Amino acid sequence: MDLFTSDHDDDAPLAWRMRPRRLDDYVGQQALVGPDKPLRRMAESGLIRSMILWGPPGTGKTTLAEILAAESGAHLEHLSAVMAGVKEIRAAVERAQARQAQGATTLLFLDEIHRLNKSQQDALLPHVESGLLTLIGATTENPSFEVNSALLSRARVHVLTSLSEEELLEVLQRALSDPERGLGTRHIRPEDGVLGVLARAAAGDARRALGLLESACDFTDATPEGSETLGRDALEAALGHQTSAFDKQGDHFYDLLSAIHKSVRSSRPDAALLYMARFIQGGGDPLDIIRRLAAIASEDVGNADPRALPLVMSAWDAYLRLGDHEGQRAIAQAAIHLAVAPKSNAIDRAWHQAKAFVAGQPQLEVPSYLRNAPTKLMESLGHGQGYRYAHHEPNGYPAGSSHDCWPESTAHERFYRPTEFGQEKRYAQLMAWREQLDAEADDT
């Protein structure tokens, strides 16, 4: 099979025509295809191992599989986990067996491998294990979550990254200068900065960058010398009102939420607003942000600013009452407050320690003086006896270790340790004062 037959089809999209044929023409992913790097060494040795290529759209996963097949002399079977069922997999296996009988090897490129179901996997696994098929899976999703462990154990994961602006500029410049597969015969001259705008709009996706270039070149201006000028006025026609939408169940969705959370935790309000705007612009639900902010209010701000959680809940309520446009500002207000507020994870640490402690104390019992006594029988058993009502005590505090409310015969553990930040500094002072009252009560 000639993998590049369609590259000379003038009617094919520019992105298809410009697909590289050799590793030397491949742009990006130098950690994988650069000199003496893993995939380069595989191609040069002709021995391809099963692998999963994980990366965003437009980073060259399919092209890389085709190049590896071509440079190793193997035949490439191309299937999609969505479109191909068990029947198609078995047919590919039969073709591979026929080639093996003739001394040829087969690479199976399985697109969207994260969607592989159990029956497809059962049909595929034995032949990957036997070496009849060398698997090259492609996915935009984290394979550690989405790909079955049986396949993961038989394939090495290689991570592909979004192309940098410089790499995308190289892709665009090649397309403009290539007279055979690109636009070189048109002698298109871009105005300063135009290719940079297209590269940034492509957001790391080479396929998208070439698509934008092709659209923009429909609006070039002819020059008297017979060339064409690609001006800034063509950008609006090419970019239009494109949105930067993302899969709401994909990695980018969670990466943006993570960036919002970590920016707030790092006390960087501008960065938090940046990622929030990107999230919403991409089609994310603002309520997903406010849910995350509610978690941050306890996890990362806590009692350093006790106003944080009520403010977030008020912003949540305001969003639901005001609607999306006006409500987004309430969410932004909450995010800024959390980012600027003093930080403490004392509550989060205390809660984790308390849960861990209780998990190791299966026989833990409530002291009798803290137990409820709604009946005469329970009262006769001593439930509630010795309980000291705090509001009747000096300073509103039942001082002394005899009323520490801790389970009897269990060593006391300190879970909550307030920091010196914000309101927690005052909490620390109050706790220290009460510890002093305890010591004085125990000495009397």
PyMOL commands that set and color helices and strands:
alter all, ss='L'
color gray80, all
select helices_A, chain A and resi 5-8+14-17+23-25+30-33+38-45+61-72+86-101+113-115+118-130+143-146+149-152+165-177+184-186+194-202+206-219+233-239+251-265+269-281+286-304+308-322+324-340+346-359+368-370+376-380+390-392+394-396+401-403+424-443
alter helices_A, ss='H'
color red, helices_A
select strands_A, chain A and resi 51-54+75-80+106-111+133-139+156-159+188-190+221-222+228-230
alter strands_A, ss='S'
color yellow, strands_A
deselect
rebuild
show_as cartoon
